[in-house]
Amino acid sequence: MRTSITIAAAGLLSLASAGHHDHALFHKRQNNQTDQCSTVWSTWYGEPTMIPLPPPPSSSSSSSSSSSSSSSISTSSSTSVVPSSTSSSSSSSAESTSSQAPAAPSAVAAIQQGGSPGTNFFGQSTGSSGMNAITFTPYTGSSQAASQCMDADAIASAVRAINAQGFNTIRMYATDCEQLTYVGPVAKELGMHLILGIFVNSPGTADSDFATQFAAIKSFISSNGESNVDAILAGNEPFSSDHATVDQIASYLQQIKAAFPSIHVSCPLTHPELSQYGGQLCDLMDIVAAQIHPFFSTSYVAPTDAGSYVESEMNLMSQICGGKPIFVSESGYPSGGGSYLSQLAGEVEQQIAIGSLRSSAKASSITVFSSSPDGWKLAPGVQEYEAMFDCLGLF
């Protein structure tokens, strides 16, 4: 993960005007590996602020207030903020955990008791998870260098495991590894629904990336039908790391909608991305697909407040598009691997955060990230927590 810090000094020390957390992981493997996969995931969560420490053990008030204002919308620069190292975070672990402990029993209990079947954002059953969907990527391996595609049996097994844990909808990011071929029949057999994705990697290759994957989706829908395809998403936070231009994404949205007028189309965006480019994209998207991760907020968000933080961000992002319907295309929390700013990754923190998302009033519109361990993302410079968002076992 590429990180840097920019300090502006003019007699006073201040942080620069825009934050750029480069969540530089791979939803597909790199070009020098087999299958020629090249998808990178990069996330930008807004203007950095002076980060408060987690509340002390004796403090139990107003933790939710930080969640509603923690993401800033400024997009005027690409300054990055260095996340706290794993070693430095260990000293604050006890403080963070103890300050959140009083709320842990109810949050964890909510997970253990299971959700109630309901209707998700797309009008389908949530299953017992109570959530909109969960994300899926078809890769294995303990590092980027050792990553490989799952075979047909492994993908089928993964889809069945997702369904057994109470999810009826899967979000996919791309079409490589024959994932449409292998996921489709099992999903249909189980009565599951799909959110399909097209990933583009850079403005120079985006058009060919789109053409190849869109052709695969059209072929899949031709044979599978579209009755269980709820949405097609073009790109994944494409502007924060220059994966595509806004004109390219606009064109892709128009092409998808022209081919499939009855299927929802959107582009998953962070709050700052939508703030900057919404004027050009809102009218082309049927729905808003929001990437909202409490763990990567630039202000401290307690795991107990993960749900309220996501709700607040959803409301703000929907307003940018004139109140257009919004769902969360990614949200989760890592079970270990260190800390990002004042957010601490850990098993207890993940349980509490996922419980908070699950008990949120917006739970049925939240897509959980992710369904499996992502060791295949690890490489020198990649923070360990990036591979530890898997939370399927908590459902």
C-alpha positions in Angstrom: 0.0 0.0 0.0 1.5 3.3 -1.1 1.3 5.9 1.7 2.7 9.3 2.2 2.1 12.3 4.5 2.1 15.9 3.5 2.5 18.6 6.1 1.8 22.2 5.2 3.6 24.7 7.5 3.2 28.4 7.6 4.1 29.1 11.2 1.4 26.5 12.2 1.3 22.8 11.5 -1.7 21.6 9.6 -2.8 18.6 7.6 -3.4 19.0 3.9 -6.8 19.5 2.4 -7.6 16.0 1.1 -6.9 12.5 2.3 -6.2 9.5 0.1 -6.1 6.2 1.7 -4.8 3.9 -1.0 -6.6 0.7 -0.3 -4.3 -0.8 -2.9 -5.4 -4.4 -3.0 -6.2 -6.7 -5.8 -9.7 -7.8 -6.7 -8.0 -9.5 -9.5 -4.4 -10.6 -9.8 -1.6 -8.7 -11.4 -0.6 -8.8 -15.1 2.5 -10.9 -14.5 0.5 -13.7 -13.1 -1.6 -16.3 -15.0 -4.9 -15.3 -16.4 -3.7 -11.8 -17.0 -5.7 -10.3 -14.2 -5.1 -6.7 -13.4 -7.7 -5.3 -11.0 -6.6 -3.0 -8.2 -8.8 -1.7 -5.5 -8.0 1.7 -4.2 -10.2 3.6 -1.8 -10.3 7.3 -1.0 -12.2 8.3 2.1 -11.8 12.0 2.2 -10.2 14.9 4.0 -7.9 14.0 6.9 -8.6 15.5 10.3 -6.7 15.7 13.5 -7.6 12.2 14.7 -8.8 11.9 18.3 -7.7 8.9 20.3 -10.4 6.3 21.2 -12.4 7.4 24.2 -10.9 6.5 27.6 -12.4 3.7 29.6 -14.4 6.0 31.8 -16.0 7.8 28.9 -19.3 6.3 27.6 -21.0 9.3 26.0 -21.5 10.7 22.5 -19.4 8.1 20.7 -21.9 8.3 17.8 -21.2 12.0 17.2 -17.9 11.3 15.6 -19.5 8.9 13.1 -21.8 11.4 11.5 -19.1 13.9 10.6 -16.0 11.7 10.1 -15.9 11.8 6.3 -15.0 15.0 4.6 -15.9 15.8 1.0 -12.9 17.9 -0.1 -11.3 16.6 -3.3 -8.8 19.3 -4.1 -5.6 17.2 -3.7 -4.4 13.7 -3.4 -2.5 13.8 -0.1 -2.2 10.6 1.8 -2.0 10.0 5.5 0.2 7.3 6.8 -1.7 4.7 8.8 -0.4 3.8 12.2 1.9 0.8 12.2 1.0 -2.5 13.7 3.6 -2.2 16.3 2.6 1.3 17.4 -1.1 0.3 17.5 -0.5 -2.4 20.1 0.0 0.1 22.9 -3.5 1.5 22.4 -5.2 -1.9 22.0 -6.1 -2.2 25.6 -7.5 1.3 25.8 -9.6 0.8 22.6 -10.9 -2.6 23.7 -11.8 -1.6 27.2 -13.6 1.6 26.1 -15.8 -0.5 23.8 -16.3 -3.4 26.1 -19.6 -2.3 27.7 -21.4 -2.5 24.3 -19.8 -5.8 23.2 -22.3 -8.3 24.8 -25.3 -6.9 23.0 -23.5 -6.5 19.7 -22.1 -10.0 19.7 -25.4 -11.4 20.9 -27.0 -9.8 17.9 -24.7 -11.8 15.7 -25.1 -15.1 17.6 -28.9 -14.8 17.6 -29.1 -14.3 13.9 -31.1 -11.9 11.8 -34.7 -12.0 10.8 -35.6 -12.8 7.2 -36.6 -9.7 5.3 -36.4 -7.9 2.0 -33.1 -6.4 0.7 -32.6 -3.3 -1.3 -33.4 -5.0 -4.5 -36.7 -6.5 -3.2 -35.2 -10.0 -2.7 -35.1 -12.0 0.5 -32.2 -11.1 2.8 -32.1 -14.6 4.2 -31.3 -15.0 7.9 -28.3 -12.7 7.6 -30.6 -9.7 7.3 -28.1 -8.0 4.9 -28.3 -6.9 1.3 -25.5 -9.2 0.0 -21.9 -10.3 0.6 -18.9 -9.8 -1.7 -17.2 -12.7 -3.4 -13.8 -13.0 -5.3 -12.7 -16.3 -6.8 -9.0 -16.4 -5.8 -6.9 -18.4 -3.4 -3.3 -18.2 -2.1 -1.3 -16.8 0.7 0.2 -13.9 -1.3 -0.1 -12.1 -4.5 2.8 -14.1 -5.9 1.1 -17.4 -5.0 -2.5 -16.4 -5.9 -4.5 -18.4 -8.3 -8.1 -18.9 -9.5 -10.4 -21.2 -7.6 -11.5 -24.2 -9.7 -15.2 -25.0 -10.4 -15.7 -27.2 -7.4 -14.1 -24.6 -5.0 -16.3 -21.8 -6.4 -19.4 -23.9 -6.1 -18.5 -24.9 -2.5 -17.9 -21.2 -1.7 -21.3 -20.1 -3.1 -23.1 -22.9 -1.1 -21.3 -21.8 2.1 -22.4 -18.2 1.5 -26.0 -19.3 1.1 -25.8 -21.6 4.2 -24.7 -18.6 6.3 -27.9 -16.8 5.4 -27.1 -14.7 2.3 -29.2 -14.8 -0.8 -27.3 -12.3 -2.9 -23.6 -12.2 -4.0 -21.7 -9.2 -5.3 -19.0 -10.0 -7.8 -16.3 -7.6 -9.1 -15.3 -8.9 -12.5 -15.7 -11.9 -14.9 -12.3 -13.6 -14.8 -11.5 -17.1 -13.5 -14.7 -18.3 -15.3 -16.6 -17.1 -12.3 -19.8 -16.4 -14.1 -19.8 -19.9 -15.6 -19.2 -21.5 -12.2 -21.2 -19.2 -9.9 -24.3 -18.9 -12.2 -25.7 -22.4 -12.1 -25.1 -22.9 -8.4 -26.7 -19.5 -7.6 -29.7 -20.4 -9.8 -30.1 -23.8 -8.1 -30.1 -22.1 -4.7 -32.4 -19.3 -5.7 -29.7 -16.7 -5.1 -29.4 -13.3 -6.8 -26.3 -11.7 -8.3 -24.8 -8.2 -8.5 -22.4 -8.4 -11.4 -19.3 -6.2 -11.8 -16.9 -4.9 -14.5 -13.5 -3.9 -13.2 -11.3 -1.4 -15.1 -7.7 -0.8 -14.2 -6.4 2.4 -15.9 -7.7 4.9 -18.5 -5.4 3.4 -21.1 -6.8 -0.1 -20.8 -10.3 0.7 -19.4 -12.1 0.5 -22.7 -10.7 -2.9 -23.6 -11.2 -4.1 -20.0 -14.8 -3.0 -20.2 -15.4 -4.5 -23.7 -14.1 -7.9 -22.7 -16.0 -8.2 -19.4 -19.2 -6.7 -20.8 -19.1 -9.3 -23.6 -18.8 -12.0 -21.0 -21.7 -10.6 -19.0 -23.9 -10.4 -22.1 -23.1 -14.0 -23.0 -23.8 -15.0 -19.4 -27.2 -13.3 -19.3 -28.0 -14.7 -22.8 -27.7 -18.2 -21.4 -28.6 -17.7 -17.7 -31.4 -15.1 -18.2 -31.6 -11.9 -16.2 -34.2 -12.7 -13.6 -31.7 -13.2 -10.8 -29.3 -10.4 -11.9 -30.2 -7.4 -9.8 -27.5 -4.9 -10.9 -24.4 -4.4 -13.0 -21.7 -2.2 -11.6 -19.2 -0.5 -13.8 -15.8 0.1 -12.1 -15.0 0.1 -8.4 -13.9 3.4 -7.0 -12.4 4.2 -10.4 -11.4 7.8 -9.8 -9.4 7.6 -6.5 -6.5 5.9 -8.2 -7.0 6.9 -11.8 -8.6 3.7 -13.0 -10.8 5.5 -15.5 -12.0 8.9 -16.5 -15.5 10.1 -15.7 -16.3 10.2 -19.4 -15.3 6.6 -19.7 -17.5 5.5 -16.7 -20.4 7.6 -18.1 -20.1 5.8 -21.4 -20.0 2.4 -19.7 -23.1 3.1 -17.7 -24.9 4.2 -20.9 -23.9 1.0 -22.7 -25.0 -1.3 -19.9 -28.4 0.5 -19.6 -29.0 0.4 -23.3 -28.3 -3.4 -23.4 -30.2 -4.2 -20.2 -32.9 -1.6 -19.5 -34.5 -3.6 -16.7 -31.3 -4.2 -14.7 -30.1 -1.5 -12.3 -26.8 0.1 -13.3 -24.4 2.1 -11.1 -20.7 2.7 -10.3 -19.5 2.0 -6.7 -18.1 5.3 -5.4 -16.7 6.7 -2.1 -18.2 9.8 -0.6 -15.5 12.1 -2.0 -15.7 10.6 -5.5 -19.5 11.0 -5.6 -19.2 14.6 -4.3 -16.8 15.4 -7.1 -18.3 13.5 -10.0 -21.9 13.1 -9.0 -22.9 16.0 -11.2 -21.8 14.0 -14.3 -22.9 10.5 -13.1 -26.0 10.8 -10.9 -28.4 11.0 -13.9 -26.8 7.9 -15.5 -27.1 5.7 -12.4 -30.4 4.1 -11.5 -29.2 3.8 -7.9 -26.2 5.0 -5.8 -23.7 2.3 -4.9 -21.8 3.5 -1.9 -18.4 2.3 -0.7 -18.5 3.0 3.1 -15.9 1.5 5.5 -15.9 2.7 9.1 -12.4 1.3 9.5 -11.0 3.7 7.0 -12.7 6.8 8.3 -10.3 9.7 8.8 -11.9 10.4 12.2 -12.3 7.8 14.9 -15.4 5.6 14.6 -15.9 3.1 17.4 -16.9 -0.4 16.2 -20.2 0.1 18.2 -21.0 3.0 15.9 -20.2 1.3 12.6 -23.9 1.0 11.8 -24.8 4.6 12.6 -21.7 5.8 10.7 -22.8 3.9 7.6 -26.4 5.2 7.9 -25.2 8.8 8.1 -22.9 8.4 5.1 -25.7 6.9 3.1 -28.0 9.8 3.8 -25.3 12.3 2.8 -24.4 10.5 -0.4 -28.0 10.0 -1.4 -28.6 13.8 -1.1 -25.7 14.4 -3.6 -27.8 12.5 -6.2 -31.0 14.3 -5.3 -32.3 11.6 -2.9 -31.8 8.8 -5.4 -32.1 5.3 -3.8 -28.8 4.1 -2.3 -27.3 0.8 -1.2 -23.9 0.1 0.3 -21.8 -1.9 -2.2 -19.1 -2.6 0.5 -18.8 -2.3 4.2 -16.9 -4.3 6.7 -14.2 -4.4 9.4 -10.9 -6.4 9.7 -10.3 -9.0 12.3 -6.6 -8.2 12.8 -3.5 -6.9 11.1 -2.9 -3.7 13.0 -4.6 -0.3 12.9 -5.5 2.5 10.5 -5.1 5.9 12.2 -7.0 5.4 15.4 -9.1 2.5 14.2 -7.9 -0.8 15.6 -8.4 -4.1 13.8 -9.2 -7.1 15.9 -11.5 -10.1 16.3 -13.6 -8.4 19.1 -13.7 -5.2 17.1 -14.9 -7.0 14.0 -17.6 -8.8 15.9 -18.9 -5.6 17.4 -18.7 -3.7 14.1 -20.5 -6.4 12.1 -23.1 -6.7 14.9 -23.6 -2.9 14.6 -24.0 -3.1 10.8 -26.4 -6.0 11.2 -28.5 -4.2 13.8 -28.6 -1.0 11.7 -31.9 0.2 10.3 -30.2 0.1 6.9 -28.9 -3.4 7.3 -30.9 -4.8 4.4 -29.3 -2.2 2.1 -25.7 -3.0 3.2 -23.4 -5.4 1.3 -20.9 -7.0 3.6 -17.2 -7.2 2.8 -16.1 -10.0 2.5 -17.0 -13.7 2.3 -13.5 -15.3 2.4 -9.9 -14.6 3.7 -7.9 -12.7 1.2 -4.4 -13.8 1.7 -3.8 -13.6 -2.0 -3.7 -9.8 -1.7 -0.6 -9.8 0.5 2.7 -8.5 -0.8 5.5 -6.2 0.5 4.0 -2.9 1.5 0.4 -4.2 1.8 -1.0 -3.9 5.3 -2.0 -7.2 6.8 -5.5 -6.0 7.7 -6.3 -5.7 4.0 -6.5 -9.5 3.8 -8.6 -9.9 7.0 -12.1 -8.5 6.3 -13.6 -12.0 5.9 -16.6 -12.2 8.2 -18.8 -15.0 6.8 -18.4 -17.0 10.0 -20.0 -14.3 12.1 -23.3 -15.0 10.4 
